[in-house]
């Protein structure tokens, strides 16, 4: 079996699960190994942590319906375009 790694793109897709402690142990270790050696992803992770810290917790019911629709429209196809 070959050495497993995650790419920068995969890290970006996993960052929320990582920050919310929802990654399986094996995937978490791969994530942390990547961050240890990739300064770009380390910076991205730090930026995401800071964003979460500054914005606090926003619940779905805190959004007005128009804002919720605009966000859903904006992000609906983001994985398809990547």
N, CA, C and O atoms as a MOPAC input file, in Angstrom:
PM7 MOZYME 1SCF
protein

 N      0.84800 1    -1.18000 1     0.00000 1
 C      0.00000 1     0.00000 1     0.00000 1
 C      0.89300 1     1.24200 1     0.00000 1
 O      1.86800 1     1.29500 1     0.74900 1
 N      0.57700 1     2.23200 1    -0.82000 1
 C      1.36200 1     3.44300 1    -0.93800 1
 C      1.10800 1     4.41900 1     0.20900 1
 O      0.18800 1     4.25000 1     1.00900 1
 N      1.94900 1     5.43400 1     0.25800 1
 C      1.81700 1     6.46200 1     1.28000 1
 C      0.60100 1     7.32100 1     0.95400 1
 O      0.43800 1     7.79600 1    -0.17000 1
 N     -0.24100 1     7.50800 1     1.95100 1
 C     -1.42400 1     8.34500 1     1.74700 1
 C     -1.10800 1     9.79300 1     2.09400 1
 O     -0.38700 1    10.07700 1     3.05100 1
 N     -1.65500 1    10.69000 1     1.30500 1
 C     -1.52700 1    12.12500 1     1.54300 1
 C     -2.84100 1    12.77600 1     1.17200 1
 O     -3.67500 1    12.17900 1     0.49100 1
 N     -3.01900 1    14.00700 1     1.62700 1
 C     -4.13200 1    14.78900 1     1.12100 1
 C     -3.55700 1    15.98800 1     0.38500 1
 O     -2.47100 1    16.46700 1     0.71300 1
 N     -4.28300 1    16.46400 1    -0.60100 1
 C     -3.85800 1    17.61200 1    -1.39000 1
 C     -4.35000 1    18.90000 1    -0.73000 1
 O     -5.17100 1    18.86700 1     0.18700 1
 N     -3.85000 1    20.00700 1    -1.19700 1
 C     -4.30100 1    21.30500 1    -0.69400 1
 C     -5.81000 1    21.46500 1    -0.93300 1
 O     -6.52900 1    21.96300 1    -0.06700 1
 N     -6.27200 1    21.04700 1    -2.09100 1
 C     -7.70200 1    21.15500 1    -2.40600 1
 C     -8.53300 1    20.31500 1    -1.43100 1
 O     -9.57600 1    20.76200 1    -0.95400 1
 N     -8.07000 1    19.10300 1    -1.13900 1
 C     -8.78700 1    18.25800 1    -0.18800 1
 C     -8.79700 1    18.88500 1     1.20400 1
 O     -9.80300 1    18.82600 1     1.91100 1
 N     -7.67600 1    19.48300 1     1.59000 1
 C     -7.60600 1    20.13800 1     2.89600 1
 C     -8.65300 1    21.24000 1     3.00300 1
 O     -9.33200 1    21.35300 1     4.02400 1
 N     -8.78700 1    22.04400 1     1.96700 1
 C     -9.78300 1    23.12000 1     1.97100 1
 C    -11.18700 1    22.54300 1     2.15400 1
 O    -12.01200 1    23.11900 1     2.86300 1
 N    -11.45100 1    21.41500 1     1.51900 1
 C    -12.77100 1    20.79400 1     1.63900 1
 C    -12.99800 1    20.18000 1     3.01900 1
 O    -14.14300 1    20.02100 1     3.44200 1
 N    -11.92800 1    19.83800 1     3.71800 1
 C    -12.03800 1    19.17500 1     5.02500 1
 C    -11.90900 1    20.12200 1     6.21100 1
 O    -12.13300 1    19.71100 1     7.35000 1
 N    -11.55400 1    21.37100 1     5.97000 1
 C    -11.20200 1    22.26500 1     7.08400 1
 C    -12.34000 1    22.44100 1     8.09300 1
 O    -12.08100 1    22.49000 1     9.29600 1
 N    -13.56800 1    22.53500 1     7.64600 1
 C    -14.68800 1    22.70600 1     8.57600 1
 C    -14.83700 1    21.47800 1     9.46200 1
 O    -15.00600 1    21.60300 1    10.67400 1
 N    -14.77700 1    20.30200 1     8.86900 1
 C    -14.86500 1    19.07700 1     9.66300 1
 C    -13.69700 1    18.98000 1    10.64300 1
 O    -13.86300 1    18.50600 1    11.76700 1
 N    -12.52700 1    19.42400 1    10.22100 1
 C    -11.36400 1    19.41300 1    11.11400 1
 C    -11.60200 1    20.34300 1    12.30500 1
 O    -11.39800 1    19.95700 1    13.45600 1
 N    -12.03300 1    21.55900 1    12.01600 1
 C    -12.25000 1    22.53300 1    13.08900 1
 C    -13.38000 1    22.12200 1    14.03100 1
 O    -13.38300 1    22.49700 1    15.20300 1
 N    -14.32800 1    21.35900 1    13.52200 1
 C    -15.44800 1    20.88900 1    14.34200 1
 C    -15.18600 1    19.48800 1    14.91800 1
 O    -16.08500 1    18.86100 1    15.47900 1
 N    -13.95300 1    19.01400 1    14.77200 1
 C    -13.52200 1    17.72100 1    15.31100 1
 C    -14.39300 1    16.56500 1    14.82400 1
 O    -14.77100 1    15.68500 1    15.59700 1
 N    -14.70500 1    16.58700 1    13.52400 1
 C    -15.55300 1    15.54600 1    12.93300 1
 C    -14.81100 1    14.63800 1    11.96200 1
 O    -15.43600 1    13.81400 1    11.29400 1
 N    -13.48900 1    14.77200 1    11.86900 1
 C    -12.73100 1    13.90900 1    10.96800 1
 C    -12.37200 1    12.61000 1    11.67700 1
 O    -12.04800 1    12.62200 1    12.86500 1
 N    -12.42700 1    11.48500 1    10.95800 1
 C    -11.92600 1    10.23600 1    11.53200 1
 C    -10.44200 1    10.39900 1    11.87200 1
 O     -9.75000 1    11.20200 1    11.24600 1
 N     -9.95900 1     9.65900 1    12.83800 1
 C     -8.58600 1     9.79900 1    13.32800 1
 C     -7.56100 1     9.74000 1    12.19800 1
 O     -6.65400 1    10.57000 1    12.14500 1
 N     -7.69300 1     8.77700 1    11.30200 1
 C     -6.72600 1     8.62000 1    10.21200 1
 C     -6.69200 1     9.85400 1     9.30700 1
 O     -5.61700 1    10.31100 1     8.91900 1
 N     -7.86300 1    10.38900 1     8.97400 1
 C     -7.94000 1    11.57100 1     8.11800 1
 C     -7.41600 1    12.80600 1     8.86000 1
 O     -6.77200 1    13.66400 1     8.25600 1
 N     -7.68700 1    12.89900 1    10.15100 1
 C     -7.19100 1    14.00800 1    10.97000 1
 C     -5.66300 1    14.01000 1    10.97500 1
 O     -5.04200 1    15.06600 1    10.85800 1
 N     -5.06400 1    12.84200 1    11.10800 1
 C     -3.60200 1    12.75000 1    11.11000 1
 C     -3.02100 1    13.17700 1     9.76500 1
 O     -2.01100 1    13.87800 1     9.72000 1
 N     -3.65400 1    12.75800 1     8.67000 1
 C     -3.20100 1    13.18300 1     7.34200 1
 C     -3.33800 1    14.69200 1     7.17800 1
 O     -2.45600 1    15.34000 1     6.61400 1
 N     -4.43500 1    15.25100 1     7.66800 1
 C     -4.68000 1    16.69200 1     7.62000 1
 C     -3.56000 1    17.42500 1     8.36200 1
 O     -2.95600 1    18.35700 1     7.83200 1
 N     -3.29200 1    16.98900 1     9.59700 1
 C     -2.28300 1    17.65000 1    10.42400 1
 C     -0.87800 1    17.48800 1     9.85500 1
 O     -0.05200 1    18.39300 1     9.97600 1
 N     -0.60200 1    16.34700 1     9.23900 1
 C      0.69700 1    16.15000 1     8.60100 1
 C      0.85600 1    17.12500 1     7.43000 1
 O      1.91600 1    17.72700 1     7.26100 1
 N     -0.18800 1    17.27800 1     6.63200 1
 C     -0.14100 1    18.20900 1     5.49900 1
 C      0.11100 1    19.63600 1     5.99200 1
 O      0.96400 1    20.34000 1     5.45100 1
 N     -0.62500 1    20.05600 1     7.01000 1
 C     -0.47900 1    21.41600 1     7.55100 1
 C      0.93500 1    21.63500 1     8.09500 1
 O      1.47800 1    22.73500 1     7.99400 1
 N      1.52200 1    20.60000 1     8.66400 1
 C      2.86400 1    20.72400 1     9.22500 1
 C      3.90800 1    21.05800 1     8.16000 1
 O      4.91500 1    21.70200 1     8.45400 1
 N      3.66500 1    20.61800 1     6.91500 1
 C      4.64600 1    20.81500 1     5.85700 1
 C      4.23700 1    21.82900 1     4.78600 1
 O      5.05400 1    22.18100 1     3.93600 1
 N      3.00000 1    22.30000 1     4.81200 1
 C      2.50700 1    23.20800 1     3.76800 1
 C      2.18900 1    24.57400 1     4.38000 1
 O      1.17900 1    24.73100 1     5.06600 1
 N      3.03600 1    25.53900 1     4.13400 1
 C      2.83400 1    26.85300 1     4.73900 1
 C      1.56100 1    27.53100 1     4.22400 1
 O      0.92100 1    28.28100 1     4.96100 1
 N      1.19000 1    27.27600 1     2.96800 1
 C     -0.03300 1    27.86800 1     2.42100 1
 C     -1.25900 1    27.36000 1     3.18000 1
 O     -2.12500 1    28.14500 1     3.56700 1
 N     -1.32800 1    26.05600 1     3.38800 1
 C     -2.48000 1    25.48300 1     4.09300 1
 C     -2.45900 1    25.83700 1     5.57600 1
 O     -3.51500 1    26.00400 1     6.18700 1
 N     -1.27500 1    25.95000 1     6.15700 1
 C     -1.16700 1    26.38400 1     7.54800 1
 C     -1.74500 1    27.79500 1     7.70200 1
 O     -2.47900 1    28.07000 1     8.65100 1
 N     -1.41300 1    28.67800 1     6.76800 1
 C     -1.95400 1    30.04100 1     6.77800 1
 C     -3.47300 1    30.00900 1     6.60200 1
 O     -4.19800 1    30.72300 1     7.29500 1
 N     -3.95100 1    29.17800 1     5.67100 1
 C     -5.39400 1    29.05700 1     5.43500 1
 C     -6.10300 1    28.58000 1     6.70500 1
 O     -7.13700 1    29.13300 1     7.08100 1
 N     -5.55800 1    27.56700 1     7.36200 1
 C     -6.15300 1    27.05800 1     8.59300 1
 C     -6.18800 1    28.14200 1     9.66500 1
 O     -7.19300 1    28.28700 1    10.36000 1
 N     -5.12300 1    28.89200 1     9.80500 1
 C     -5.08900 1    29.98900 1    10.79000 1
 C     -6.13800 1    31.05300 1    10.45600 1
 O     -6.78900 1    31.58900 1    11.35300 1
 N     -6.30100 1    31.35600 1     9.17200 1
 C     -7.31400 1    32.32900 1     8.75600 1
 C     -8.71900 1    31.82700 1     9.07500 1
 O     -9.56500 1    32.59600 1     9.53000 1
 N     -8.96800 1    30.55500 1     8.84100 1
 C    -10.28600 1    29.98800 1     9.15000 1
 C    -10.55200 1    30.00500 1    10.65500 1
 O    -11.66000 1    30.32100 1    11.08700 1
 N     -9.54900 1    29.66800 1    11.44400 1
 C     -9.70700 1    29.72600 1    12.90400 1
 C    -10.03600 1    31.15200 1    13.35800 1
 O    -10.89700 1    31.36000 1    14.21300 1
 N     -9.35200 1    32.11200 1    12.78200 1
 C     -9.58100 1    33.51400 1    13.14400 1
 C    -10.97700 1    33.96400 1    12.71200 1
 O    -11.64500 1    34.70000 1    13.43900 1
 N    -11.41400 1    33.52600 1    11.53800 1
 C    -12.75500 1    33.85700 1    11.05900 1
 C    -13.80900 1    33.31200 1    12.01400 1
 O    -14.75700 1    34.01300 1    12.36900 1
 N    -13.64000 1    32.06200 1    12.42700 1
 C    -14.58700 1    31.45200 1    13.36700 1
 C    -14.57800 1    32.21100 1    14.68300 1
 O    -15.63300 1    32.47900 1    15.25900 1
 N    -13.39500 1    32.55500 1    15.15600 1
 C    -13.27800 1    33.27600 1    16.43300 1
 C    -13.97100 1    34.64100 1    16.36400 1
 O    -14.66200 1    35.03700 1    17.30300 1
 N    -13.78500 1    35.35100 1    15.25900 1
 C    -14.33600 1    36.69500 1    15.13400 1
 C    -15.83800 1    36.71700 1    14.88300 1
 O    -16.52800 1    37.63700 1    15.32200 1
 N    -16.34000 1    35.72600 1    14.19100 1
 C    -17.76400 1    35.73000 1    13.85200 1
 C    -18.62700 1    35.03900 1    14.90000 1
 O    -19.84100 1    35.24100 1    14.93200 1
 N    -18.01600 1    34.23200 1    15.75200 1
 C    -18.80400 1    33.52800 1    16.76600 1
 C    -19.66000 1    32.45700 1    16.10900 1
 O    -19.33600 1    31.96000 1    15.03000 1
 N    -20.72100 1    32.11900 1    16.75200 1
 C    -21.60000 1    31.07000 1    16.25600 1
 C    -22.82600 1    31.69300 1    15.61800 1
 O    -23.57300 1    32.42600 1    16.26700 1
 N    -23.02300 1    31.40400 1    14.37500 1
 C    -24.18600 1    31.89200 1    13.64600 1
 C    -25.08000 1    30.70700 1    13.35500 1
 O    -24.66200 1    29.75900 1    12.69100 1
 N    -26.28500 1    30.75300 1    13.83700 1
 C    -27.23800 1    29.66600 1    13.60100 1
 C    -28.07800 1    29.98500 1    12.38100 1
 O    -28.25800 1    31.15000 1    12.02800 1
 N    -28.59100 1    28.94700 1    11.73700 1
 C    -29.40200 1    29.11700 1    10.53800 1
 C    -30.59100 1    30.03400 1    10.80800 1
 O    -30.92900 1    30.87400 1     9.97500 1
 N    -31.21700 1    29.87800 1    11.95400 1
 C    -32.38800 1    30.70300 1    12.27100 1
 C    -32.03500 1    32.17200 1    12.52700 1
 O    -32.92700 1    33.01700 1    12.58900 1
 N    -30.73100 1    32.48600 1    12.67700 1
 C    -30.30700 1    33.87200 1    12.84100 1
 C    -30.32000 1    34.64100 1    11.51500 1
 O    -30.32600 1    35.87200 1    11.51400 1
 N    -30.32300 1    33.92800 1    10.39900 1
 C    -30.31700 1    34.57200 1     9.08700 1
 C    -31.73300 1    34.92600 1     8.65300 1
 O    -32.67700 1    34.16700 1     8.87300 1
 N    -31.85800 1    36.08700 1     8.03600 1
 C    -33.17500 1    36.36000 1     7.47600 1
 C    -33.30500 1    35.52700 1     6.19600 1
 O    -32.29200 1    35.14300 1     5.61200 1
 N    -34.52000 1    35.24400 1     5.75800 1
 C    -34.73600 1    34.35200 1     4.61200 1
 C    -34.01300 1    34.79100 1     3.33400 1
 O    -33.52700 1    33.94300 1     2.58600 1
 N    -33.93400 1    36.09500 1     3.07300 1
 C    -33.25600 1    36.56400 1     1.86000 1
 C    -31.74800 1    36.29300 1     1.93000 1
 O    -31.14200 1    35.88900 1     0.93700 1
 N    -31.15300 1    36.51200 1     3.09000 1
 C    -29.71500 1    36.24200 1     3.24700 1
 C    -29.43900 1    34.75200 1     3.10200 1
 O    -28.45700 1    34.36200 1     2.47000 1
 N    -30.28900 1    33.92500 1     3.67600 1
 C    -30.13100 1    32.47400 1     3.57000 1
 C    -30.20300 1    32.04100 1     2.10800 1
 O    -29.37600 1    31.24900 1     1.65600 1
 N    -31.18300 1    32.55200 1     1.36800 1
 C    -31.32400 1    32.20200 1    -0.04700 1
 C    -30.09800 1    32.65800 1    -0.84000 1
 O    -29.59300 1    31.91400 1    -1.68000 1
 N    -29.62400 1    33.86400 1    -0.58100 1
 C    -28.45900 1    34.38200 1    -1.30300 1
 C    -27.22600 1    33.51100 1    -1.04700 1
 O    -26.46000 1    33.23800 1    -1.97100 1
 N    -27.03200 1    33.07700 1     0.19200 1
 C    -25.89600 1    32.21300 1     0.50200 1
 C    -26.02300 1    30.84700 1    -0.16800 1
 O    -25.05800 1    30.32600 1    -0.72700 1
 N    -27.21300 1    30.28100 1    -0.10400 1
 C    -27.42900 1    28.98500 1    -0.75300 1
 C    -27.20800 1    29.08300 1    -2.26100 1
 O    -26.60000 1    28.19200 1    -2.85500 1
 N    -27.69100 1    30.15100 1    -2.88100 1
 C    -27.48700 1    30.34700 1    -4.31500 1
 C    -25.99900 1    30.49100 1    -4.64900 1
 O    -25.52200 1    29.94200 1    -5.64200 1
 N    -25.28000 1    31.22800 1    -3.81600 1
 C    -23.86300 1    31.48100 1    -4.07800 1
 C    -23.01700 1    30.22400 1    -3.96000 1
 O    -22.04900 1    30.06200 1    -4.70300 1
 N    -23.36000 1    29.33800 1    -3.04700 1
 C    -22.51900 1    28.16900 1    -2.78000 1
 C    -23.07800 1    26.85800 1    -3.30400 1
 O    -22.46200 1    25.81100 1    -3.10600 1
 N    -24.20300 1    26.88500 1    -3.95200 1
 C    -24.85800 1    25.65900 1    -4.41200 1
 C    -23.93900 1    24.78500 1    -5.26900 1
 O    -23.89500 1    23.57000 1    -5.07300 1
 N    -23.21800 1    25.36800 1    -6.19800 1
 C    -22.42000 1    24.59500 1    -7.14500 1
 C    -20.90600 1    24.69500 1    -6.89500 1
 O    -20.11900 1    24.38400 1    -7.78900 1
 N    -20.49500 1    25.11600 1    -5.71700 1
 C    -19.06700 1    25.37200 1    -5.50200 1
 C    -18.20400 1    24.13600 1    -5.70400 1
 O    -17.09000 1    24.26800 1    -6.21100 1
 N    -18.65100 1    22.95600 1    -5.33900 1
 C    -17.83000 1    21.75100 1    -5.52500 1
 C    -17.77600 1    21.36300 1    -6.99600 1
 O    -16.76300 1    20.83000 1    -7.45100 1
 N    -18.81500 1    21.61200 1    -7.73200 1
 C    -18.83300 1    21.27200 1    -9.15700 1
 C    -17.85300 1    22.13700 1    -9.95100 1
 O    -17.27800 1    21.67700 1   -10.93800 1
 N    -17.66300 1    23.38900 1    -9.52200 1
 C    -16.79400 1    24.30700 1   -10.24000 1
 C    -15.32500 1    24.10900 1    -9.88700 1
 O    -14.45000 1    24.60900 1   -10.59400 1
 N    -15.04400 1    23.39000 1    -8.80900 1
 C    -13.65300 1    23.24100 1    -8.34600 1
 C    -12.87900 1    22.24300 1    -9.16700 1
 O    -11.70000 1    22.00800 1    -8.90300 1

